[in-house]
């Protein structure tokens, strides 16, 4: 499939199907694990999974930092030069960066596990459960970074289908493993951690087969100007990285504020929300990752109509996903509670209000996520960075701290809806400003071909 000449709509559709599957890697594990643990341990289990959630944000964000950063440059350089060797310099340096991140993270998790879990909101009960879940995960930390890294590069190396199959197969193993280890073998939360690791191993094994296929053009080559290219990878991937790492910081702030102002029942509901929100966020990732190869290659080759055609398709998909998830949260909040845990009356009495209010953020979350991929792919990393920092930490962090203090405890649930709205306004403006500054044609006049 040629990203420069084949029909944009067909290429985008194929990449979208594949990217949605690939982007679900964290969502599948978190969703299934939280459901199994919540059903086995009740609200305390769901709360423990909320404490663990920032760990996944750290692991996946580092994999995205080098993976997306390297893959965007890999495609852009190929679009500009048609030279795979030059493009592979970015694959090679990104692989090295991933390896360094993996070793550092591996060491930190072993040395500072207790301190991290307490920082993320664990008390004396939740830390015991969280450590049981994380023990098998700590042993194989690098696998989770490598999965994210390889998914990004396979998508840009014309093999998105394998990326999808790998993620779905690993996810299926995780589902079956959760049932067997958690319930049949009566291992509880420790079994969920074991199933997650098993699924990650399956995914990595399948992703690795790409290097033995005819489609593979990825090669480890000598890198000229290592420092310059390494910084370029980090600069390009930083916005995507910050989205994920800031989600971990936001989760930590929510955990701590909820335990101060509302208690364990509310935290167990937030454990549900984290997984739903992550799933919606993964939809934004999927749309961005589907569009990114098309945007990067065609923008690099100065094929503006194809770039704009990809944007139109992406925005349509964003609208469908956003409205769909917001409606589900507003109409069926209690259903999520029963899916994720065996609830108490106390949980059921407060869950609908919390999920409905927080669910308003789903109307704009996918658009804000997708915009970072758009600006990365069209050589606007500074705008992408500003969006990520403002949305992911500055505004959301301030609101999480201030709202329950200035107003009342339940005002905390408005933090993310307000954040997404405030960010979406300048983001939309920046998208169209990009066209005006470059004298691009009106987006409404662009045909999707």
C-alpha positions as CSV (number, residue, x, y, z in Angstrom):
1,X,0.0,0.0,0.0
2,X,1.5,3.3,-1.2
3,X,0.8,6.2,1.2
4,X,1.7,8.7,-1.5
5,X,-0.5,7.5,-4.4
6,X,-3.2,5.1,-3.2
7,X,-6.8,6.3,-2.5
8,X,-6.7,8.3,0.7
9,X,-10.1,7.0,1.9
10,X,-9.2,3.4,1.4
11,X,-5.7,3.7,3.0
12,X,-7.2,5.7,6.0
13,X,-9.9,3.1,6.5
14,X,-7.4,0.3,6.6
15,X,-5.1,2.1,8.9
16,X,-8.0,3.2,11.1
17,X,-9.1,-0.4,11.7
18,X,-5.6,-1.4,12.4
19,X,-4.7,1.6,14.6
20,X,-7.8,1.2,16.7
21,X,-6.8,-2.3,17.6
22,X,-3.2,-1.3,18.2
23,X,-4.1,1.6,20.4
24,X,-6.2,-0.6,22.6
25,X,-3.2,-2.4,24.1
26,X,-3.3,-0.5,27.4
27,X,-7.0,-0.3,27.4
28,X,-7.6,-4.0,27.0
29,X,-5.2,-4.9,29.8
30,X,-6.5,-2.2,32.2
31,X,-10.2,-2.8,31.3
32,X,-10.1,-6.5,31.8
33,X,-7.9,-6.4,34.8
34,X,-10.0,-3.9,36.6
35,X,-13.2,-5.8,35.9
36,X,-11.7,-9.1,37.1
37,X,-10.1,-7.6,40.2
38,X,-13.2,-5.5,41.0
39,X,-15.4,-8.6,40.8
40,X,-13.1,-10.6,43.0
41,X,-12.1,-8.0,45.6
42,X,-15.0,-5.6,45.4
43,X,-14.5,-1.8,45.7
44,X,-11.1,-2.1,47.3
45,X,-9.9,-4.0,44.3
46,X,-11.1,-1.3,41.9
47,X,-9.5,1.3,44.1
48,X,-6.2,-0.6,44.1
49,X,-6.3,-0.7,40.3
50,X,-6.8,3.1,40.3
51,X,-3.6,3.4,42.3
52,X,-1.7,1.2,39.8
53,X,-3.0,3.1,36.8
54,X,-0.2,5.8,36.7
55,X,2.3,2.9,36.4
56,X,0.8,2.1,33.0
57,X,0.9,5.7,32.0
58,X,4.6,5.9,32.7
59,X,5.4,2.7,30.8
60,X,3.3,3.4,27.8
61,X,4.2,7.1,27.6
62,X,7.9,6.3,27.4
63,X,7.2,3.7,24.6
64,X,5.2,6.3,22.8
65,X,7.9,9.0,23.2
66,X,10.5,7.1,21.2
67,X,8.0,5.1,19.1
68,X,5.8,7.9,17.8
69,X,8.8,10.4,17.7
70,X,10.9,8.0,15.7
71,X,8.0,6.8,13.5
72,X,6.9,10.3,12.5
73,X,10.4,11.2,11.4
74,X,10.9,7.9,9.7
75,X,7.8,8.5,7.5
76,X,8.5,12.2,7.0
77,X,12.1,11.7,5.9
78,X,11.0,8.9,3.5
79,X,8.3,11.2,2.1
80,X,10.9,13.9,1.5
81,X,13.8,11.8,0.2
82,X,12.4,8.4,-0.8
83,X,15.5,7.1,0.9
84,X,14.9,4.2,3.3
85,X,18.4,4.2,4.7
86,X,18.1,7.8,5.9
87,X,14.7,7.0,7.3
88,X,16.1,4.0,9.1
89,X,18.5,6.2,11.0
90,X,15.5,7.4,13.0
91,X,14.4,3.8,13.6
92,X,17.8,2.9,14.9
93,X,18.2,5.9,17.2
94,X,14.6,5.5,18.5
95,X,15.3,1.9,19.3
96,X,18.4,2.9,21.3
97,X,16.3,5.5,23.2
98,X,13.7,2.9,24.0
99,X,16.3,0.5,25.4
100,X,17.7,3.2,27.6
101,X,14.3,4.2,28.9
102,X,13.4,0.6,29.6
103,X,16.6,-0.1,31.7
104,X,16.1,3.1,33.7
105,X,12.4,2.5,34.4
106,X,13.1,-1.2,35.3
107,X,15.5,-0.1,38.0
108,X,13.3,2.7,39.4
109,X,10.3,0.4,39.8
110,X,12.3,-2.2,41.7
111,X,13.9,0.4,44.0
112,X,11.1,2.8,44.6
113,X,7.9,0.7,44.4
114,X,6.5,1.6,47.8
115,X,7.2,5.3,47.5
116,X,5.6,5.4,44.0
117,X,2.4,3.6,45.2
118,X,2.1,5.9,48.2
119,X,2.6,8.9,45.9
120,X,-0.2,7.6,43.7
121,X,-2.7,7.5,46.5
122,X,-2.3,4.0,48.2
123,X,-3.1,3.6,51.9
124,X,-2.0,0.6,54.1
125,X,-4.7,-1.6,52.6
126,X,-4.5,-0.7,48.9
127,X,-0.7,-0.9,48.8
128,X,-0.7,-4.6,49.7
129,X,-3.1,-5.3,46.8
130,X,-1.2,-3.1,44.4
131,X,2.1,-4.8,45.1
132,X,0.6,-8.2,44.5
133,X,-0.6,-7.1,41.1
134,X,2.7,-5.4,40.1
135,X,5.1,-8.2,41.1
136,X,5.0,-10.1,37.8
137,X,4.8,-6.7,35.9
138,X,8.1,-5.5,37.5
139,X,10.0,-8.6,36.3
140,X,9.3,-7.8,32.6
141,X,9.0,-4.0,32.5
142,X,10.9,-3.5,29.1
143,X,8.3,-5.6,27.2
144,X,5.6,-3.0,27.7
145,X,7.8,-0.2,26.3
146,X,8.9,-2.3,23.3
147,X,5.3,-3.2,22.4
148,X,4.3,0.5,22.1
149,X,7.5,1.2,20.2
150,X,7.0,-1.6,17.7
151,X,3.3,-0.8,17.1
152,X,4.2,2.7,16.1
153,X,6.9,1.6,13.6
154,X,4.9,-1.3,12.1
155,X,2.1,1.1,11.4
156,X,4.5,3.3,9.6
157,X,6.2,0.4,7.8
158,X,3.0,-0.7,6.0
159,X,2.1,-3.5,8.4
160,X,-0.7,-2.1,10.6
161,X,-2.7,-5.3,10.3
162,X,0.0,-7.3,12.1
163,X,0.1,-4.7,14.9
164,X,-3.6,-5.1,15.3
165,X,-3.5,-8.9,15.3
166,X,-0.7,-8.9,17.8
167,X,-2.6,-6.6,20.2
168,X,-5.8,-8.5,19.9
169,X,-4.2,-11.8,20.4
170,X,-2.4,-10.6,23.5
171,X,-5.6,-9.1,24.8
172,X,-7.4,-12.4,24.2
173,X,-4.7,-14.2,26.2
174,X,-5.2,-11.6,29.0
175,X,-9.0,-12.1,29.1
176,X,-8.6,-15.9,29.3
177,X,-5.7,-15.5,31.7
178,X,-7.7,-13.2,34.0
179,X,-10.6,-15.8,34.2
180,X,-8.2,-18.7,34.9
181,X,-5.7,-17.0,37.2
182,X,-8.1,-14.7,39.2
183,X,-11.1,-17.0,39.6
184,X,-10.3,-20.6,38.7
185,X,-6.9,-20.7,40.4
186,X,-8.2,-18.3,43.0
187,X,-5.1,-16.0,42.7
188,X,-7.1,-12.8,42.9
189,X,-5.3,-9.6,42.0
190,X,-1.9,-11.3,41.6
191,X,-3.4,-13.5,38.9
192,X,-4.5,-10.4,37.0
193,X,-0.9,-9.1,37.0
194,X,0.3,-12.5,35.7
195,X,-2.3,-12.5,32.9
196,X,-1.3,-9.0,31.9
197,X,2.4,-10.0,31.6
198,X,1.4,-13.1,29.6
199,X,-0.6,-11.1,27.2
200,X,2.3,-8.6,26.7
201,X,4.7,-11.5,25.9
202,X,2.3,-12.9,23.3
203,X,1.9,-9.4,21.7
204,X,5.7,-8.8,21.5
205,X,6.3,-12.3,20.0
206,X,3.8,-11.6,17.2
207,X,5.1,-8.1,16.6
208,X,8.6,-9.4,16.2
209,X,7.6,-11.6,13.3
210,X,7.4,-8.4,11.1
211,X,11.2,-8.4,10.9
212,X,11.1,-11.8,9.1
213,X,8.3,-10.7,6.6
214,X,8.6,-9.4,3.1
215,X,7.0,-6.1,4.1
216,X,9.8,-5.2,6.5
217,X,12.0,-2.3,5.5
218,X,13.2,-1.5,9.1
219,X,16.9,-1.9,9.5
220,X,19.4,-1.0,12.2
221,X,21.9,1.3,10.4
222,X,24.7,3.6,11.3
223,X,23.3,6.9,12.7
224,X,25.0,10.1,11.7
225,X,24.7,13.0,14.1
226,X,23.4,10.8,16.9
227,X,22.7,13.5,19.4
228,X,20.9,15.7,16.9
229,X,18.7,12.9,15.7
230,X,18.0,11.6,19.2
231,X,16.9,15.1,20.3
232,X,14.7,15.3,17.2
233,X,13.0,12.0,18.1
234,X,12.4,13.2,21.7
235,X,11.1,16.6,20.5
236,X,8.7,15.1,18.0
237,X,7.4,12.5,20.3
238,X,7.2,14.7,23.4
239,X,3.6,15.8,23.0
240,X,2.2,12.3,22.7
241,X,4.4,11.2,25.6
242,X,3.2,14.1,27.7
243,X,-0.5,13.2,27.1
244,X,0.1,9.8,28.6
245,X,2.4,10.7,31.4
246,X,0.2,13.7,32.4
247,X,-2.7,11.3,32.6
248,X,-0.7,9.4,35.2
249,X,-0.1,12.7,37.1
250,X,-3.7,13.6,36.8
251,X,-4.7,10.2,38.1
252,X,-2.3,10.6,41.0
253,X,-3.8,14.0,41.9
254,X,-7.3,12.7,41.6
255,X,-6.5,9.7,43.8
256,X,-5.1,11.9,46.6
257,X,-7.8,14.5,46.4
258,X,-10.6,11.9,46.4
259,X,-9.1,10.1,49.4
260,X,-8.9,13.5,51.3
261,X,-12.4,14.8,50.4
262,X,-14.6,11.8,49.4
263,X,-13.1,8.4,50.5
264,X,-12.7,4.9,49.2
265,X,-16.1,4.5,47.6
266,X,-15.5,7.5,45.4
267,X,-12.0,6.3,44.6
268,X,-13.4,2.9,43.5
269,X,-15.7,4.7,41.1
270,X,-12.8,6.8,39.8
271,X,-11.0,3.5,39.2
272,X,-13.9,2.7,36.8
273,X,-13.7,6.2,35.2
274,X,-9.9,5.9,34.7
275,X,-10.5,2.8,32.5
276,X,-13.4,4.3,30.6
277,X,-11.5,7.6,30.0
278,X,-8.4,5.6,29.0
279,X,-10.5,3.7,26.5
280,X,-11.9,7.0,25.0
281,X,-8.3,8.4,25.0
282,X,-7.2,5.3,23.1
283,X,-9.8,6.0,20.5
284,X,-8.1,9.4,20.1
285,X,-4.8,7.6,19.8
286,X,-6.2,5.2,17.2
287,X,-7.5,8.1,15.0
288,X,-4.2,9.9,15.4
289,X,-2.1,6.9,14.7
290,X,-4.2,6.0,11.6
291,X,-3.8,9.5,10.2
292,X,-0.2,10.1,11.2
293,X,1.6,8.0,8.5
294,X,-0.6,9.6,5.8
295,X,-0.1,13.1,7.2
296,X,3.6,12.8,7.7
297,X,4.5,11.2,4.3
298,X,2.2,13.5,2.3
299,X,3.0,16.6,4.2
300,X,6.7,15.8,3.7
301,X,6.1,15.3,0.0
302,X,4.1,18.6,-0.2
303,X,0.9,16.8,-1.3
304,X,-1.4,19.2,0.5
305,X,-4.7,17.9,-0.9
306,X,-4.0,14.4,0.4
307,X,-3.0,15.9,3.8
308,X,-6.2,17.8,4.0
309,X,-8.3,14.9,2.8
310,X,-6.8,12.8,5.7
311,X,-7.7,15.5,8.1
312,X,-11.3,15.6,7.0
313,X,-11.7,11.9,7.4
314,X,-10.1,12.1,10.9
315,X,-12.4,14.8,12.1
316,X,-15.4,12.9,11.0
317,X,-14.2,9.9,13.0
318,X,-13.5,12.1,16.0
319,X,-17.0,13.4,16.0
320,X,-18.6,9.9,15.9
321,X,-16.4,8.6,18.6
322,X,-16.9,11.6,20.9
323,X,-20.7,11.7,20.7
324,X,-20.9,8.0,21.1
325,X,-18.9,7.7,24.3
326,X,-20.5,10.8,25.8
327,X,-24.0,9.4,25.2
328,X,-23.1,6.0,26.7
329,X,-21.7,7.7,29.9
330,X,-24.8,9.9,30.2
331,X,-27.4,7.2,29.5
332,X,-25.9,4.1,31.2
333,X,-23.7,5.1,34.1
334,X,-24.8,2.3,36.4
335,X,-24.0,-0.4,33.8
336,X,-20.3,0.5,34.1
337,X,-20.4,-0.1,37.8
338,X,-21.8,-3.6,37.5
339,X,-19.3,-4.4,34.7
340,X,-16.3,-3.4,36.8
341,X,-17.2,-4.6,40.3
342,X,-19.6,-6.2,42.7
343,X,-20.9,-2.8,44.0
344,X,-22.1,-1.9,47.5
345,X,-25.2,0.3,48.1
346,X,-22.8,3.2,49.0
347,X,-21.1,2.9,45.6
348,X,-24.4,2.7,43.6
349,X,-25.8,5.8,45.3
350,X,-23.0,8.1,44.1
351,X,-21.8,6.5,40.9
352,X,-24.4,7.8,38.4
353,X,-23.7,11.5,39.2
354,X,-19.9,11.1,39.1
355,X,-19.8,9.1,35.8
356,X,-22.3,11.5,34.1
357,X,-20.4,14.7,35.1
358,X,-17.0,13.3,34.2
359,X,-18.4,11.8,31.0
360,X,-19.1,15.3,29.5
361,X,-15.3,15.5,28.9
362,X,-15.6,12.7,26.3
363,X,-17.2,15.1,23.9
364,X,-13.9,16.9,23.3
365,X,-11.2,14.5,24.6
366,X,-10.6,12.6,21.3
367,X,-10.4,15.8,19.3
368,X,-7.7,17.3,21.7
369,X,-5.8,14.0,21.5
370,X,-5.9,13.8,17.7
371,X,-4.8,17.4,17.3
372,X,-1.4,16.6,18.9
373,X,-0.8,14.0,16.1
374,X,-1.9,16.4,13.5
375,X,0.6,19.1,14.6
376,X,3.4,16.6,15.1
377,X,2.9,15.3,11.5
378,X,2.7,18.8,10.0
379,X,5.9,20.1,11.6
380,X,4.2,22.1,14.4
381,X,5.7,20.4,17.5
382,X,5.6,23.6,19.5
383,X,1.8,23.9,19.2
384,X,1.4,20.2,20.0
385,X,3.6,20.6,23.0
386,X,1.6,23.6,24.3
387,X,-1.7,21.7,23.9
388,X,-0.3,18.7,25.8
389,X,1.1,20.6,28.7
390,X,-1.9,22.9,29.1
391,X,-4.5,20.1,28.8
392,X,-2.5,17.4,30.5
393,X,-1.1,19.1,33.6
394,X,-1.3,22.9,34.1
395,X,-5.1,23.4,33.7
396,X,-6.3,20.0,34.8
397,X,-3.9,19.8,37.8
398,X,-5.0,23.3,39.0
399,X,-8.7,22.5,38.7
400,X,-8.3,19.1,40.5
401,X,-6.7,20.9,43.4
402,X,-8.8,24.1,43.5
403,X,-12.3,23.0,42.7
404,X,-13.0,20.8,45.8
405,X,-11.3,23.4,48.0
406,X,-13.0,26.5,46.7
407,X,-16.5,25.0,46.0
408,X,-17.3,21.5,47.4
409,X,-15.9,18.0,47.2
410,X,-18.1,16.9,44.2
411,X,-16.9,19.9,42.2
412,X,-13.7,17.8,41.5
413,X,-15.6,15.8,38.8
414,X,-15.9,19.0,36.7
415,X,-12.1,19.3,36.3
416,X,-11.8,17.3,33.1
417,X,-14.9,18.6,31.3
418,X,-13.7,22.2,31.9
419,X,-10.2,21.4,30.9
420,X,-11.2,19.7,27.6
421,X,-13.5,22.7,26.7
422,X,-10.9,25.4,27.5
423,X,-8.3,23.5,25.4
424,X,-10.5,22.6,22.5
425,X,-11.3,26.3,21.6
426,X,-7.7,27.4,20.8
427,X,-6.9,23.9,19.3
428,X,-9.7,24.3,16.8
429,X,-8.5,27.8,16.0
430,X,-4.9,26.6,15.6
431,X,-5.9,23.9,13.1
432,X,-7.4,26.4,10.8
433,X,-4.7,29.0,11.4
434,X,-2.3,26.4,10.0
435,X,-4.1,26.5,6.7
436,X,-4.3,30.2,6.5
437,X,-0.6,30.8,7.3
438,X,0.4,28.4,4.5
439,X,-2.4,29.6,2.1
440,X,-3.9,26.1,1.9
441,X,-7.3,25.8,0.2
442,X,-10.5,25.9,2.3
443,X,-10.9,22.5,4.0
444,X,-14.5,22.3,2.9
445,X,-13.4,22.4,-0.7
446,X,-11.0,19.4,-0.4
447,X,-12.3,16.2,-1.8
448,X,-11.4,13.0,-0.1
449,X,-9.7,11.0,-2.8
